Amino acid sequence: MGQYCQVCGARTESRCVDGRTRDVCRDCGEISYAQWKVSAGVRVVNDGKILLVKRSHEPYQGKWHMPAGYVEIDEEPAQAAQREAREETGLTVRVEKLVDCYLDTDDPRGNVIILLYDASVVDGEVTPSDETEAVEFFSPDEVANLQLAGESAEKELNDWLNMVGKQ
């Protein structure tokens, strides 16, 4: 938890509030509630192969997942999914429909809710970024041999594999 109040900047202290330990401002009394982070991503499939990116930074450096990232305060989740796809892959995608909502409780940055959308490529060329070591399309058989970036990547890919009948 934090050490300084987000409202007035004074130091906080840990107190029991509503049966939980929370940071409370010593000066203004503001209570800090730990919250889930919201992320959005895309599931892009072309010719039976799924688009994955290999992370170039920790956590999960060198491991694979669908293009995704945190939703910024000034965008809707579908917009964030499109932005993340462009940033991580070089591709412009069109978001089509919400696939599912996945929960990730093993991410060292905190608990994450991932909104995953089906999407199709509109334009661009596959190009890794500073966030991605590699960007590739994989067949269902090839996915089985990849090291994946955490429990959400595993859940998302298992759902896709079940959908295409390869599980």
N, C-alpha and C positions, 0 to 999 in steps of 0.2 A: 504494500500500500504506500501512498505518498507520504512525504514528510512536510509538505507545505500546502496550505489551503488554496484551492483553485479560485476562490472568490476574493479573499483579502490578502493572501500571501503569508499569513502568520503560520507559525509552526502548528502541526497537528499532534494529537496524542491518540493512542489506541484506547477505545472504550467499548464496553458492551452496549450495543444498541439493537433492540429488537431480537435479542438472543444471539447476536453475532458480534465478533470483534470488528470494529470499523474505525477509520481515522476520523477524528472530530477536531475541528478548529478550536484552539484555545481561546481565540478572541471573538469570533462571530458565531461560533456554534455550528457552522456548516458541516454536514455529515457527508463523507465520501463513500459512495456505494460502488463497489467493484462491479463491472458490467462485462457482458460478452462483447467481443469485437465482431463486426459484421464484414463479411467478405463476399465477393461475387466472382463467378467464373463461367467459363464456356466449355461445352462439350461439342467439339467440331469433329464430324466424321465425314471423310471423303473416300469413296471407293472401298468401303468396309474397314477403313483404317482410322484410328483415333489420333487426334493431335495432342501431343504432350510436350512439356518443356522440362528441361533439366536445370535445376537451380544452381546458380553460381555463387550464392551466399548462404551462410548459416542463418537460421537453422535449416537442416535438410540439404546442405550443399551436396551436389552430385546426385541428387535423387529426383525422380520424375513425378509430375503432377499435371493436371489440366491447367491451362492458363487461368489465373485467378489472383485476386488481391483485395486489399481493404477498400471499402466504400468510403469515399471522401464525403465530408459534411454537405457539400453543395451538389451532389449528384444522386440520382436514383440507382438502385442496384443494377439494373439492366445497362445503364450508361457506364457504370464502373466496370462491368464485365466486358463491354466493348473496348473501353480504354485499356484495361489490363491486357486483353488479347493483342491489341495493337502494340503496346509497350513491350510485351514479352515475346511476340512472334513476328512482328512486322506486318501482320495481316489485318485488314479491315474486315470485321465480321458483322453480320446482321443477327441480332438476337431474335429468336423465334418464340420459344416458350420456356416457362420454368419447368425444369426437370424434377427437382426436389430440393429440400433443405437438409443439409448435413451438419451434424454437430461434431466438433473436434475438441476433445478435452486433453489431448496430449501435446499440444503445441506449446513450446516453452515461452512463447510471447503472450500466452493467455488463452482462455477458452474462446473458440471462434464458431460463429454460425456462418455456413457457406451456402449461398443461394446459387445453384448451378442451373445454367440456361443452355438449351440446345441452340446452336448458332451455325450459320453457314458463311463461307468465305465470299466476300464481295470483291475484294481487290487486294493487291500487295503481293510481296514475295516473302517466303519464309526466311527470316533473318533473326539470329540470336541478338540479344541485347546485353547490357551490363548486368541484368538480373538473371539471364539465362545462358548457360554454357552451350546448350543445343536445343533445337526445335525440330521435332520429327513426327511423322505419322507412323503408327504401329498397328499391325494386324492383331487380332485377338490372341493368336498363338505367341506373338512376340511380347505382348504385355506381361505374360506369366513370368518372364525372366528378368524383369526390371525391378530395381530397388525403388520403392515408392516413398514419397514425402509425407509420412504420417498417416494416422488413421483415416482422415477424410479422403485422402487420395486412394487409399485401399477400398473404402466404401464406395466411392464414386465409380472406380474402375470395376469393382465386383458387380455393381448394378448394371453397368454397360455390358459386361461379359454375360451376365444372366439374360439381358435383353436380346443379345445376339446369339444366345444358345451355346456359349463356349465355356460354361462353368461346370 
